[in-house]
Amino acid sequence: MIGADAAGMSAAHQILREAEKRQRHVHVAALEKMPFTSYSACGIPYWVAGDVDQVDSLVARTPERHRTMGVDLRTGLTAVKLDTGARTVTARTETGNYEDVQYDQLVIATGGRPVMPEWVGPGDGALHGGVAAVKDLNDGRQWIDHLTREFPNRNSIARPVNSSDSAACKGTVVVIGGSYIGLEMAEAAMRRGFAVTLLTRSTVMSSLDADMSVRISKGLNEAGVHVVEQATVDGIDIDDDGWVTAVRTRDGAVFPCELVVVAMGVRPSVDFAREAGLAIGRRGGLTPDSTGAIAPGIWAAGDCCESLHRISENLVYSPLGTHANKQGRIVGTNVMGGQARFGGVLGTSITRFVHENVHLEVSRTGLSTTESLSAGFDVVSKTTEGRTASGYMPEASPIAVKILADRGTRRLLGGQIVGGRSSAKRIDTIAAALWNEASVDDLAAVDLSYAPPFATVWEIVQLAARRLADSMQ
């Protein structure tokens, strides 16, 4: 195994389980460049915000635990070369030495790495002071250190936090990127007492349609986040100590700050695999088949891979832990002679932003309008506003649900939700319908639960589907 996080360790332990069932002996070795394994990267913003007390809470299985369960786990090794003919992986140690590891079957689970433009640091991987991504536990520790610092020479305060007096604000954090990590880190920074400016080159949560994205921007602004859309960052200013002092955009705007979160997405980490001649897709990831196989004796799973979208039937890059764990388990089964298949992805995802009186939840699944058109569908859609519970209940929160369908076949294509508390998880109802290729009429007729604290008598997702279906008559 190359990589010991979600996909790699799911595959490793599934191999051991399958070997035990088949009464076969197998030696599973795993190479991992980091000192930690099987951790929740998605939980890092909540650790930074203070919702999670200690880093150990984010670790599902330590390296020691994996070893006691039968995995020959070797940390501090970075795979740099793959020789498919000799069936060897060359790994670089932390001391700069190299060693070759022989394999019979190879699983590549190297994950993704954050997109980091050249201006983030002086070179050779070093970053300017106060600038960091949010990808691994080291990043999380660094952000906790940054956000608990005092900045006595603050000159960047854009908006006070929790007070009308700007002296109550520790300084300003610029978040570059308006997707999931961007929103979550904006919340974390505000919770730590910083003002936040969020810069995004398109719209906030651009995987949603523009009419849903604007609802998110509105909520962020109400919470005190300074949202700047259509902003392309092309550089930063640093002081004599190498610490960031401002972010500059292509149109000449300057945003003073003390800290910069780089949340511009991730890309597959596949350099050595590319050099070995393995198939790389348009999105930059490995392209295994539904079994996880990519070449004789070589398998791939997780964020280093592209996946088949179940609706568009195109390969997409969808780096989510849900997919990585499933793909790893499938690969582990098939390495031992099984016939498991990965059914593809819908891109179902969810996040939230919470600060003082603003509680904003966001989720989506399937195709957006732009993606539907690109895939050749005659897309129609409708957005329905409602409440998450009966209006007379204290739990009731506003919610907007957008449903997309194909005009000719009436097949569901996607769904998007923006709303208050207890709204976003409803996306799973739409995802289940999409997975089973349901029509908009099927979703409108499905038997959903009702009680006043949980839903209206016409559940909002069902109501949204019904209204779209009626408009298509």
C-alpha positions in Angstrom: 0.0 0.0 0.0 1.2 3.5 -0.8 -0.7 5.8 1.6 -2.1 4.9 5.0 -5.2 7.1 5.3 -8.8 6.3 4.4 -8.4 4.4 1.2 -5.1 2.7 1.9 -6.0 1.4 5.3 -9.5 0.4 4.3 -7.9 -1.7 1.6 -5.2 -3.1 3.9 -7.7 -4.3 6.5 -10.1 -5.7 4.0 -7.2 -7.7 2.5 -6.5 -9.1 5.9 -10.1 -9.9 6.5 -10.4 -11.6 3.1 -7.2 -13.6 3.8 -8.6 -14.8 7.1 -11.8 -16.0 5.5 -9.9 -17.8 2.8 -7.4 -19.2 5.2 -4.5 -17.7 3.3 -1.4 -16.0 4.5 -0.7 -12.5 3.2 1.8 -9.9 4.1 0.4 -6.3 3.9 3.0 -3.6 4.0 2.1 0.1 3.9 4.3 3.1 3.1 3.2 6.4 4.6 5.2 9.7 4.5 3.4 11.3 7.4 3.7 10.2 11.1 -0.1 9.9 11.5 -2.7 7.6 9.9 -6.4 7.2 9.5 -7.4 10.7 10.6 -10.4 12.9 9.9 -9.2 15.7 7.6 -12.8 16.9 7.5 -12.7 17.4 11.3 -9.7 19.7 11.2 -11.6 23.0 10.9 -13.7 22.0 14.0 -10.6 21.2 15.9 -9.2 24.6 15.0 -12.5 26.3 16.0 -12.4 24.6 19.4 -15.3 22.2 19.0 -12.8 19.3 19.2 -10.6 19.4 22.3 -7.6 17.3 21.2 -6.1 16.0 18.1 -6.4 12.3 19.2 -10.2 12.6 18.8 -9.6 13.0 15.0 -7.5 9.8 14.7 -9.5 6.6 14.1 -6.5 4.3 14.2 -2.9 5.2 15.1 0.1 3.6 13.3 0.6 1.4 16.4 -3.0 0.2 16.2 -2.7 -0.7 12.6 0.4 -2.7 13.4 -1.2 -4.6 16.1 -4.0 -5.5 13.7 -1.5 -7.0 11.2 -0.4 -4.2 8.9 3.3 -3.8 8.4 3.0 0.0 8.5 6.2 2.0 7.8 5.9 5.8 8.3 8.4 8.4 7.1 8.6 6.9 3.6 7.7 8.8 0.5 7.2 6.9 -2.7 9.2 8.6 -5.5 9.5 5.9 -8.2 7.5 2.9 -9.5 9.1 0.2 -11.6 6.2 -1.9 -12.9 8.5 -4.3 -14.7 10.6 -5.1 -11.6 7.5 -4.7 -9.3 9.3 -2.4 -7.0 8.5 1.0 -5.3 11.4 3.3 -4.4 10.8 5.3 -1.3 12.7 8.2 0.2 13.3 8.1 3.9 13.2 11.2 6.2 17.0 11.2 6.3 17.2 11.4 2.5 18.1 7.8 1.8 16.3 5.5 -0.6 15.0 2.0 -0.3 13.3 -0.4 -2.7 10.2 -2.3 -1.7 9.1 -5.4 -3.6 5.4 -6.0 -4.2 3.2 -8.7 -5.7 0.1 -6.5 -5.7 0.3 -2.7 -5.3 -2.4 -0.4 -4.1 -1.9 3.3 -4.7 -3.7 5.5 -2.2 -1.7 8.6 -2.2 -4.6 11.0 -1.8 -4.6 14.6 -2.9 -2.5 17.7 -2.1 -3.7 21.2 -1.7 -3.4 23.7 -4.5 -0.7 26.1 -3.5 0.2 28.9 -5.9 3.8 30.1 -6.2 3.2 33.2 -4.2 2.5 31.3 -1.0 6.2 30.9 -0.2 9.8 31.6 -1.1 10.3 28.2 -2.7 11.2 24.6 -1.9 7.9 24.0 -0.2 8.5 26.7 2.4 5.6 29.0 3.1 5.6 32.7 4.2 4.7 33.2 7.8 1.0 33.3 8.5 0.1 31.4 5.3 -1.0 27.8 5.4 -3.4 25.2 3.9 -5.8 23.0 5.8 -5.0 19.5 4.7 -3.4 17.4 7.5 -2.9 17.4 11.2 0.3 19.4 11.0 -1.7 22.1 9.3 -4.3 22.0 12.0 -1.7 22.4 14.8 -0.3 25.3 12.9 -3.6 27.0 12.6 -4.4 26.6 16.3 -1.0 28.2 17.0 -1.7 31.1 14.5 -5.2 31.8 15.8 -4.2 31.9 19.4 -1.4 34.4 18.8 -1.7 38.1 19.6 -1.0 40.6 16.9 -0.3 43.8 18.7 0.5 45.8 15.6 -2.8 45.2 13.9 -3.5 47.5 11.0 -5.7 45.2 9.0 -9.0 45.0 10.9 -11.8 45.0 8.4 -14.7 44.2 10.7 -14.9 43.7 14.4 -16.0 40.4 15.8 -18.4 40.0 18.7 -18.1 43.7 19.5 -18.6 47.1 18.1 -15.1 48.0 19.4 -12.5 47.0 16.9 -10.0 46.5 19.8 -11.9 43.3 20.6 -10.7 41.8 17.3 -7.4 40.0 17.2 -6.8 40.9 13.5 -7.9 39.8 10.1 -7.8 36.4 8.4 -8.1 36.3 4.6 -9.6 33.0 3.4 -8.8 32.3 -0.2 -11.4 30.0 -1.6 -15.2 29.9 -1.2 -15.8 26.1 -1.0 -16.3 23.8 1.9 -12.9 24.3 3.7 -13.2 28.1 3.1 -16.5 28.3 4.8 -15.4 26.1 7.7 -12.2 28.0 8.3 -14.0 31.3 8.1 -16.2 30.0 11.0 -13.2 28.8 12.9 -11.3 32.1 12.5 -14.3 34.1 13.7 -14.8 31.8 16.6 -11.2 32.6 17.6 -11.9 36.3 17.5 -10.6 37.3 14.1 -12.3 39.3 11.4 -12.6 37.4 8.1 -12.4 38.4 4.5 -13.3 35.6 2.1 -12.0 35.9 -1.5 -13.3 33.6 -4.2 -12.5 33.7 -7.9 -16.1 32.9 -8.9 -19.0 32.6 -6.4 -19.2 31.2 -2.9 -19.8 27.5 -3.1 -19.6 27.6 -6.9 -20.6 23.9 -7.2 -24.1 25.1 -6.5 -26.2 27.2 -8.9 -25.8 30.9 -8.7 -29.3 31.5 -7.3 -28.4 29.2 -4.4 -24.9 30.5 -3.9 -26.3 34.1 -3.4 -28.2 32.8 -0.4 -24.9 31.6 1.1 -23.1 34.9 0.5 -26.0 36.7 2.1 -25.8 34.6 5.2 -22.0 35.0 5.4 -22.3 38.8 5.1 -24.9 38.9 7.8 -22.5 37.0 10.1 -19.8 39.7 9.5 -17.7 37.9 6.8 -16.5 40.3 4.2 -17.2 38.3 1.0 -15.5 39.3 -2.2 -16.5 37.3 -5.2 -14.9 37.3 -8.7 -11.6 38.0 -7.1 -8.4 36.4 -8.5 -5.5 36.5 -6.0 -2.2 37.0 -7.7 0.1 37.8 -4.8 0.7 38.6 -1.2 2.8 41.3 0.7 5.2 40.2 3.4 7.2 42.2 6.0 10.9 42.1 6.8 10.3 39.0 9.0 8.7 37.1 6.2 5.2 37.4 7.6 2.2 38.1 5.5 0.7 41.6 5.7 -1.8 41.7 2.8 -3.3 39.8 -0.1 -3.4 41.4 -3.6 -5.9 40.6 -6.4 -5.6 40.9 -10.1 -7.8 44.0 -10.3 -5.5 45.9 -8.0 -7.3 45.5 -4.7 -5.3 45.0 -1.5 -6.6 43.3 1.6 -4.5 43.8 4.7 -4.3 40.8 7.0 -2.3 38.9 9.6 -3.1 35.4 8.4 -4.0 33.7 5.1 -5.9 30.4 4.7 -5.2 28.8 1.3 -8.4 26.9 0.5 -8.2 26.7 -3.2 -9.0 23.0 -3.5 -6.9 19.8 -3.9 -5.4 18.0 -6.8 -4.4 14.3 -7.1 -1.0 13.3 -5.8 0.2 11.1 -8.6 3.6 12.3 -9.8 5.5 9.0 -9.5 2.5 7.1 -11.0 2.4 9.4 -14.0 6.2 8.9 -14.5 5.6 5.2 -14.4 3.2 5.5 -17.3 -0.1 4.7 -15.5 -3.2 6.2 -17.0 -4.0 9.7 -15.9 -7.4 11.3 -16.7 -8.4 14.9 -17.7 -8.8 15.9 -14.1 -5.2 14.8 -13.2 -6.2 11.6 -11.4 -5.6 7.9 -11.9 -8.4 6.2 -13.7 -9.0 2.7 -12.3 -11.9 0.6 -13.5 -14.9 -0.2 -11.3 -12.9 -2.9 -9.6 -10.1 -0.5 -8.7 -7.6 -2.0 -11.1 -5.5 0.3 -13.2 -2.7 -2.0 -14.5 -1.7 -5.7 -14.0 -1.1 -6.1 -10.3 -1.8 -2.4 -9.6 -4.8 -0.9 -8.0 -5.8 2.6 -7.0 -8.4 4.2 -4.6 -9.2 7.5 -2.9 -8.4 11.1 -3.6 -5.6 10.2 -6.1 -8.3 8.9 -8.5 -11.0 10.1 -10.8 -14.4 8.5 -10.5 -17.4 7.8 -12.7 -20.3 10.1 -12.2 -23.5 8.0 -12.1 -25.6 10.6 -13.9 -23.3 12.3 -16.4 -21.3 9.1 -17.0 -18.2 11.2 -17.1 -15.0 10.8 -15.0 -14.9 13.5 -12.3 -12.6 14.4 -9.5 -14.5 14.1 -6.3 -12.1 13.9 -3.3 -14.3 12.9 -0.4 -13.6 10.5 2.5 -16.9 8.7 1.8 -15.7 7.6 -1.6 -12.1 6.8 -0.4 -13.3 4.4 2.2 -15.7 2.6 -0.2 -13.1 2.3 -2.9 -10.4 1.1 -0.5 -12.7 -1.7 0.7 -13.6 -2.7 -2.8 -9.9 -2.8 -3.8 -9.1 -4.9 -0.7 -11.8 -7.4 -1.7 -10.6 -7.7 -5.3 -6.9 -8.0 -4.5 -7.9 -11.2 -2.8 -9.8 -12.5 -5.8 -13.2 -10.9 -5.1 -15.6 -9.4 -7.6 -16.7 -6.1 -5.9 -17.5 -3.1 -8.0 -17.5 0.6 -7.2 -20.9 2.1 -8.3 -19.6 5.6 -9.0 -20.3 9.0 -7.3 -23.0 11.6 -7.1 -20.8 14.3 -5.5 -23.1 14.4 -2.4 -21.6 16.8 0.1 -22.5 19.0 3.0 -21.2 21.7 5.3 -22.2 24.5 7.6 -21.3 28.0 8.8 -22.3 29.0 12.3 -21.6 32.3 14.0 -23.6 34.0 16.7 -27.2 34.3 15.4 -26.3 32.9 11.9 -26.7 29.2 11.3 -26.2 28.3 7.7 -26.2 24.8 6.3 -25.4 23.9 2.7 -25.6 20.6 0.7 -25.8 19.3 -2.8 -25.9 16.1 -4.8 -26.0 15.1 -8.5 -25.5 17.7 -11.3 -25.8 21.4 -11.2 -27.5 23.3 -14.0 -24.3 23.9 -15.8 -23.2 20.3 -15.4 -26.5 19.0 -16.6 -26.3 21.1 -19.8 -22.7 20.0 -20.4 -23.9 16.4 -20.1 -26.5 16.9 -22.7 -29.7 17.0 -20.6 -32.6 19.3 -21.2 -32.6 20.5 -17.6 -35.4 22.2 -15.8 -35.4 23.2 -12.1 -37.4 24.8 -9.4 -36.5 26.3 -6.0 -39.0 25.9 -3.2 -38.8 27.7 0.1 -40.2 26.4 3.3 -39.5 25.4 6.9 -37.7 22.4 8.5 -40.6 21.8 11.0 -44.1 22.9 11.4 -44.3 26.7 11.7 -45.6 26.7 15.2 -42.7 24.6 16.5 -39.6 26.3 18.0 -37.4 24.1 15.9 -38.6 25.5 12.6 -35.9 27.0 10.4 -36.0 28.4 6.9 -34.9 26.1 4.1 -34.6 26.4 0.3 -34.6 23.3 -1.8 -33.7 23.3 -5.5 -34.6 20.2 -7.6 -33.3 19.6 -11.1 -34.7 17.1 -13.6 -34.5 16.2 -17.3 -37.5 17.6 -19.2 -38.0 14.7 -21.6 -37.5 11.7 -19.3 -38.4 13.4 -16.0 -35.4 11.8 -14.5 -33.9 13.5 -11.4 -30.6 15.1 -12.1 -29.6 16.9 -8.8 -30.6 18.7 -5.7 -29.3 21.6 -3.7 -30.2 22.8 -0.2 -29.4 26.0 1.7 -31.1 26.7 5.0 -31.0 26.9 8.8 -30.6 24.3 11.5 -31.5 20.7 10.5 -31.9 21.5 6.8 -28.9 20.3 4.9 -28.9 16.6 5.8 -32.2 16.2 3.8 -29.9 16.0 0.8 -29.6 12.3 1.5 -33.2 11.7 0.5 -32.4 13.3 -2.9 -29.2 11.3 -3.2 -30.9 8.0 -2.5 -33.5 8.8 -5.2 -30.7 9.8 -7.7 -28.7 6.6 -6.9 -31.7 4.6 -7.9 -32.4 6.7 -11.1 -35.8 7.9 -9.8 -37.9 10.4 -11.6 -39.1 13.7 -10.1 -42.5 12.1 -9.8 -41.1 9.2 -7.8 -39.5 11.7 -5.3 -42.8 13.6 -5.1 -44.7 10.4 -4.2 -42.2 8.7 -1.8 -43.4 7.9 1.7 -41.5 10.3 4.1 -41.9 10.7 7.8 -43.8 13.6 9.5 -44.1 14.9 13.0 -44.3 18.6 13.8 -40.8 18.9 15.4 -39.1 17.3 12.3 -41.0 18.4 9.2 -44.1 19.9 7.7 -46.9 17.6 6.7 -45.7 18.0 3.1 -41.9 17.4 3.7 -40.0 20.2 1.9 -38.0 17.9 -0.3 -41.2 16.2 -1.4 -43.0 19.5 -1.9 -40.1 20.8 -4.0 -40.2 17.7 -6.2 -44.0 17.9 -6.6 -43.9 21.6 -7.6 -41.2 20.9 -10.2 -43.2 17.9 -11.5 -46.3 20.0 -11.8 -44.4 22.7 -13.7 -43.3 20.1 -16.2 -46.8 19.0 -17.2 
